Amino acid sequence: MASKNTKKLLFHDNLKNLMKQRGFSQMMLAESTGISQSAISLYVTGRAVPKAGELQRMADALAVSMDYLWRKVGPETIQESSYYEHKWRETERELVKLREALKLLVNNVSQ
């Protein structure tokens, strides 16, 4: 069983890696979760660990499970992450298209 310090290291490494993959700065993650930037900094540097509610909000913002933030990343996890990252990017592209279509629709209705 992993020690508390090992789990903290896994968490902070996973958090940093996910933030980098998703393009989140500490401030962006703070704004999207309602967690202070100073608390995010403590989590990213491994000086503190979040409570369950904060962990859930970070997991939601980063589109992963809470468990994912705590577990050791192996080859199968990396493959799973690549799949979800691909789906994340597809969804972002679709969202951009939908926003543009909505703008056109609003402009046409208001004219």
Buried (B, 14 or more C-beta within 10 A) or exposed (E): EEEEEEBBBBBBBBBBEBBEBBEBEBEBBBBBBEBEBEBBBBBBEBEBBBEEEBBBBBBEBBBBEBEBBBBEBEEEEEEBBEEBBEEBEEEEEEEEEEEEEEEEEEEEEEE
